[in-house]
Amino acid sequence: MTQKILSHHDLDVYKKAFASAMRIFELTKRFPKEELYSLTDQIRRSSRSVCGAISEAWRRRRYEAAFISKLNEAEGEAAETQNWLEFSVACGYLGSDDSSSLHQTYDEIIGTLVGMINHPECWVLPSGRR
């Protein structure tokens, strides 16, 4: 880490999650209309929730337990997104190449989140700092 991180936007894991959510948004535009309020909605929501939970974790880093809790939510949403990717392939809506690439990216996101969860001392602010 050579660059100072001033906001969640500076976190590589956030950037990767945001780019993946946007990729999913573009890919799901091709899903059938009957999936709009089910699979399309679910995968879009879970992928976006990864970003939301990371940003919340960043703002809660004054409190280790709250920070870890939000990162746990992000990890769960990333795993849920992988689940919806599998359904998208099984239903024939998404090609295996796109799915494999996204699945691997979410594995990387999960790995980073687990590392942050296991070492919150690298991220949590000392008391009295913002």
PAFILO-574015 format. One line per field, with one value per residue: residue in one letter; x, y, z of N, C-alpha, C, O in turn. Coordinates in steps of 0.001 Angstrom, whole numbers, padded with zeros to 6 digits. Each point is the difference from the previous one (the first is absolute). Layout:
N
r (A:...)
n.x (X:...)
n.y (Y:...)
n.z (Z:...)
ca.x (X:...)
ca.y (Y:...)
ca.z (Z:...)
c.x (X:...)
c.y (Y:...)
c.z (Z:...)
o.x (X:...)
o.y (Y:...)
o.z (Z:...)
REM end
This chain:
130
r (M:T:Q:K:I:L:S:H:H:D:L:D:V:Y:K:K:A:F:A:S:A:M:R:I:F:E:L:T:K:R:F:P:K:E:E:L:Y:S:L:T:D:Q:I:R:R:S:S:R:S:V:C:G:A:I:S:E:A:W:R:R:R:R:Y:E:A:A:F:I:S:K:L:N:E:A:E:G:E:A:A:E:T:Q:N:W:L:E:F:S:V:A:C:G:Y:L:G:S:D:D:S:S:S:L:H:Q:T:Y:D:E:I:I:G:T:L:V:G:M:I:N:H:P:E:C:W:V:L:P:S:G:R:R)
n.x (000851:-000387:-001821:000433:-000241:-000735:000232:-002166:-000463:000600:-001995:002018:000244:000695:002158:001246:000018:001328:002236:000652:000224:001904:001767:000192:000820:002223:001349:000016:001627:001809:000305:-000362:-001290:-000093:001773:-001353:-001888:001208:-000221:-001538:-002168:-000750:-000255:-001948:-001906:-000366:-000647:-002173:-001211:000451:-000872:-002024:-000085:000378:-001595:-001524:000458:-000193:-002095:000083:001132:-001832:-001445:001581:-000798:000142:001927:000584:-000876:000920:001767:-000549:-000526:001681:000914:-001076:000420:001881:-000051:-000762:001471:001427:-000829:000057:001974:000248:-000875:001363:001569:-000206:000069:002198:000053:000819:001067:000362:-000138:-001924:-001223:000659:-000516:-002076:-000459:000835:-001222:-001723:000714:000177:-001847:-000845:000977:-000713:-001845:000223:000763:-001546:-001137:001041:-000511:-001503:001239:-000399:-001694:000197:-001900:001871:000116:-002169:000120:000839)
n.y (-001168:000276:-001082:002214:-001217:000851:-001357:000049:002196:000629:-000355:-000866:-000247:001883:000618:-001157:000694:001739:-000205:-000817:001433:001174:-001008:-000016:001862:000345:-000944:001160:001304:-001299:000818:-002201:000498:-001902:000561:000971:-001194:-000689:-001517:000475:-000389:-002069:-000701:000583:-001086:-002046:-000094:000349:-001872:-001122:000566:-000818:-002145:-000321:000413:-001617:-001724:000426:-000064:-002121:001073:001281:-000886:-000398:000370:002122:000642:-000684:001202:002009:-000013:000006:002010:001363:-000422:000805:002149:000279:-000388:001701:001626:-000444:000523:002152:000377:-000653:001346:001673:-000727:-000144:002126:-000186:000459:-001810:001571:-001908:000500:000364:-001753:-001119:000943:-000217:-001850:-000096:000952:-001208:-001305:000889:000160:-001826:-000552:001165:-000634:-001761:000458:000713:-001586:-000991:001493:-000747:-001593:-001611:-000983:-001650:001186:001187:-001057:000357:-002112:001573)
n.z (000000:-002180:-000709:000045:001854:-001940:-001764:000605:-000180:002072:000924:000467:002226:001005:000085:001463:002142:000473:000171:001978:001704:-000012:000938:002233:000931:-000098:001525:001919:-000784:000361:002049:000306:-001770:-001203:-001257:-001518:-000121:-001752:-001591:-001552:000409:-000391:-002115:-000929:000421:-000842:-002150:-000359:000137:-001891:-001990:-000496:-000629:-002190:-001513:-000229:-001352:-002191:-000763:-000667:-001600:000157:-001467:001527:002074:000707:000941:002049:001681:000363:001393:002188:000867:000613:002020:001792:000473:001191:002214:001264:000443:001672:002014:000661:000992:002150:001579:000630:001420:002234:000748:000408:002192:001047:-001184:-001101:-002184:-001121:-000690:-001828:-001975:-000849:-001156:-002076:-001612:-000774:-001675:-002052:-001262:-000999:-001938:-001773:-001105:-001362:-002061:-001448:-001112:-001727:-001592:001496:000969:-001478:001093:001507:-000063:-000372:001947:-000540:-000763:-001297)
ca.x (-000851:000874:-000827:-000832:-001416:-000771:-001410:-000223:000261:001423:000277:-000002:-001116:-001206:000076:-000244:-001412:-000804:000141:-000710:-001437:-000356:000060:-001218:-001106:000007:-000320:-001381:-000923:-000386:-000838:-001408:-000869:-000676:000939:000275:-000270:000522:001446:000661:-000035:000801:001434:000362:-000030:001093:001281:000072:000091:001412:000554:-000637:000507:001400:000008:-000446:001086:001036:-000439:-000180:001264:000336:-000430:000440:-001099:-000881:000784:000014:-001369:-000323:000808:-000655:-001147:000525:000428:-001209:-000612:000861:-000296:-001340:000144:000520:-001130:-000867:000745:-000182:-001356:-000060:000576:-000869:-001214:000372:-000030:001352:001007:000917:001193:-000323:-000249:001262:000789:-000605:000116:001385:000143:-000645:000907:001037:-000650:-000208:001311:000422:-000867:000394:001256:-000328:-000696:000973:001004:-000643:000917:000608:-001010:-000794:000633:000226:-001089:000152:000340:-001048)
ca.y (001168:001155:001190:000212:-000263:001055:-000401:-001353:000015:-000263:-001410:-000857:-000949:000739:000226:-001281:-000332:000931:-000376:-001273:000285:000653:-001046:-000789:000819:-000043:-001359:-000372:000677:-001008:-001038:000107:000911:-000699:-000080:001351:000135:-001148:-000207:001259:000866:-000597:000080:001423:000450:-000562:000551:001388:-000027:-000176:001360:000737:-000471:000438:001431:000135:-000482:001032:001086:-000536:-000569:000440:-001064:-001247:-000958:000502:-000127:-001422:-000395:000477:-000777:-001310:000165:000105:-001350:-000782:000475:-000465:-001424:-000076:000358:-001199:-000922:000449:-000241:-001420:-000150:000665:-000935:-001181:000373:000334:001447:000538:-000933:-000484:000849:001171:-000457:-000430:001198:000698:-000871:000132:001334:-000023:-000743:000954:000951:-000714:-000184:001278:000285:-000898:000541:001197:-000474:-000669:000970:001316:000981:000754:000867:000702:001225:000123:000819:001442:000416:-000107)
ca.z (000000:-000097:-000089:001182:-000233:000639:000021:-000511:-001446:-000204:000285:-001187:000086:-000384:-001449:-000667:000213:-000787:-001414:-000197:000046:-001258:-001044:000183:-000488:-001474:-000463:000317:-000917:-001004:000616:-000429:000762:001112:001127:000497:001432:000742:-000120:-000372:001180:001079:-000253:000039:001394:000795:-000451:000473:001467:000364:000034:001094:001293:000117:000314:001397:000862:000031:000886:001356:000441:001360:000892:-000627:-000186:-001056:-001225:-000365:-000337:-001349:-000944:-000073:-000894:-001363:-000370:-000257:-001239:-001100:-000177:-000586:-001407:-000667:-000110:-001092:-001242:-000327:-000525:-001302:-000972:-000062:-000730:-001370:-000199:000084:-000484:001039:000059:000822:001362:000612:000270:001138:001170:000456:000581:001317:000890:000404:000907:001265:000616:000570:001146:001091:000518:000794:001198:000864:000456:000078:000589:-001107:-000586:001010:000471:001439:000567:-000113:-001365:-001004)
c.x (000898:-000767:-000859:-001475:-000810:-001487:-000123:000259:001449:000376:-000076:-001179:-001320:-000026:-000340:-001474:-000904:000047:-000758:-001507:-000454:000033:-001256:-001215:-000093:-000410:-001463:-001020:-000518:-000880:-001445:-000817:-000665:000916:000252:-000179:000440:001511:000747:000099:000918:001500:000478:000056:001186:001347:000176:000147:001427:000629:-000560:000549:001465:000050:-000468:001080:001073:-000374:-000189:001299:000516:-000274:000257:-001149:-000934:000678:-000028:-001392:-000372:000810:-000559:-001218:000460:000436:-001199:-000678:000820:-000259:-001389:000050:000542:-001103:-000894:000701:-000182:-001387:-000110:000557:-000936:-001288:000289:000000:001389:000983:000977:001268:-000233:-000189:001291:000865:-000539:000128:001402:000237:-000645:000780:001102:-000555:-000191:001320:000506:-000826:000362:001316:-000226:-000686:000987:001061:-000588:000928:000703:-000943:-000747:000781:000303:-001080:000345:000370:-001171:000592)
c.y (001232:001309:000120:-000179:001014:-000322:-001416:-000088:-000335:-001464:-000827:-000963:000683:000218:-001271:-000397:000903:-000364:-001292:000210:000677:-000988:-000873:000775:-000070:-001379:-000355:000768:-000968:-001100:000188:000900:-000698:-000155:001356:000135:-001215:-000063:001296:000919:-000529:000191:001456:000506:-000524:000576:001444:000060:-000229:001386:000806:-000395:000400:001476:000252:-000451:001068:001116:-000471:-000521:000561:-001112:-001341:-000958:000436:-000124:-001442:-000470:000415:-000741:-001407:000053:000060:-001370:-000875:000403:-000427:-001482:-000187:000329:-001183:-001034:000381:-000134:-001451:-000252:000606:-000885:-001194:000284:000379:001484:000612:-001063:-000386:000845:001234:-000396:-000385:001191:000754:-000816:000108:001367:000051:-000865:000921:001023:-000642:-000194:001272:000338:-000869:000481:001223:-000389:-000614:000939:001404:001083:000841:001079:000864:001214:-000080:000925:001478:000476:-000215:-000497)
c.z (000000:-000005:001256:-000371:000805:000079:-000539:-001503:-000335:000235:-001282:000010:-000374:-001516:-000776:000126:-000835:-001482:-000300:000015:-001295:-001171:000060:-000498:-001526:-000519:000223:-000831:-001055:000588:-000457:000932:001194:001222:000662:001504:000810:-000173:-000329:001204:001098:-000229:-000013:001434:000802:-000423:000463:001518:000489:000159:001175:001355:000204:000375:001435:000964:000142:000974:001444:000599:001319:001015:-000674:-000284:-001126:-001361:-000507:-000427:-001421:-001058:-000157:-000925:-001452:-000509:-000353:-001298:-001211:-000286:-000612:-001494:-000791:-000203:-001173:-001343:-000455:-000570:-001394:-001106:-000190:-000779:-001446:-000301:-000089:-000468:001097:000094:000862:001453:000712:000382:001212:001284:000594:000647:001378:000991:000522:000990:001366:000719:000656:001234:001199:000623:000867:001305:000980:000567:000075:000552:-001079:-000531:001009:000501:001496:000568:-000097:-001390:-000929:-001241)
o.x (000546:000559:-000547:-000464:000025:-000705:000964:000322:000298:001105:-000985:-000590:-000859:-001029:-000721:-000599:-000993:-001031:-000613:-000714:-001083:-000825:-000587:-000878:-001080:-000801:-000598:-001190:-001056:-000502:-000409:000284:-000221:-000475:000739:000827:-000397:000718:001030:001063:000725:000721:001111:000928:000649:000849:001105:000632:000359:000659:000733:000261:000407:000778:000539:000218:000520:000851:-000116:-000019:001077:000572:-000647:-000087:-000444:-000643:-000288:-000140:-000586:-000509:000033:-000238:-000609:-000254:000031:-000472:-000562:-000079:-000197:-000677:-000458:-000048:-000389:-000656:-000189:-000147:-000690:-000521:-000277:-000545:-000926:-000025:000170:-000113:000215:000581:000808:000500:000207:000588:000759:000270:000163:000675:000558:-000025:000355:000652:000322:000071:000542:000542:000040:000163:000644:000262:-000095:000667:000473:-000217:000469:000424:-000392:001207:-000759:-000487:001139:000096:-000864:-000705)
o.y (000363:001044:-000991:000505:000000:000515:-000583:-001070:-000432:-000415:000079:-000272:-000620:-000205:000042:-000486:-000464:-000049:-000129:-000597:-000288:000085:-000337:-000574:-000189:-000104:-000694:-000316:000221:-000839:001114:000119:000617:-000329:000086:000624:-000158:000711:000291:000551:000773:000409:000300:000718:000758:000276:000409:000910:000439:000283:000703:000859:000312:000395:000872:000637:000225:000476:000831:-000718:-000383:-000022:-000343:-000561:-000833:-000353:-000249:-000754:-000788:-000292:-000568:-000925:-000620:-000352:-000731:-000858:-000305:-000408:-000877:-000640:-000265:-000662:-000863:-000234:-000272:-000737:-000548:-000010:-000408:-000884:000240:000386:001099:-001167:000748:000106:000324:000667:000376:000032:000403:000557:000088:000092:000594:000273:-000053:000332:000606:000185:-000042:000435:000489:-000025:000153:000593:000221:-000331:000915:001188:001103:000896:001125:-000078:-000590:000878:000418:001209:-000838:-000171)
o.z (001042:000336:000482:-001022:001230:000868:-000496:-000517:-001114:-000348:-000734:-001045:-000627:-000644:-000997:-000960:-000560:-000670:-001060:-000805:-000509:-000910:-001028:-000643:-000560:-000928:-000821:000041:-000593:-000749:-000328:001192:001042:001087:000981:000665:001154:000703:000607:000288:000626:000911:000435:000373:000720:000848:000355:000536:001092:000999:000696:000842:001119:000868:000682:001031:001093:000753:000901:000999:000456:001090:-000990:-001093:-000789:-000989:-001171:-000963:-000742:-001082:-001091:-000777:-000873:-001152:-000989:-000747:-001052:-001159:-000841:-000804:-001111:-001037:-000787:-001015:-001186:-000975:-000860:-001115:-001128:-000660:-000775:-001168:-000529:000373:000953:001080:000870:000906:001154:001081:000881:001064:001217:001025:000923:001200:001178:000991:001022:001215:001105:001016:001129:001220:001037:001046:001207:000980:-000675:-000240:000282:-000729:-000309:000229:000768:-000711:000211:-000211:000255:-000995)
REM end
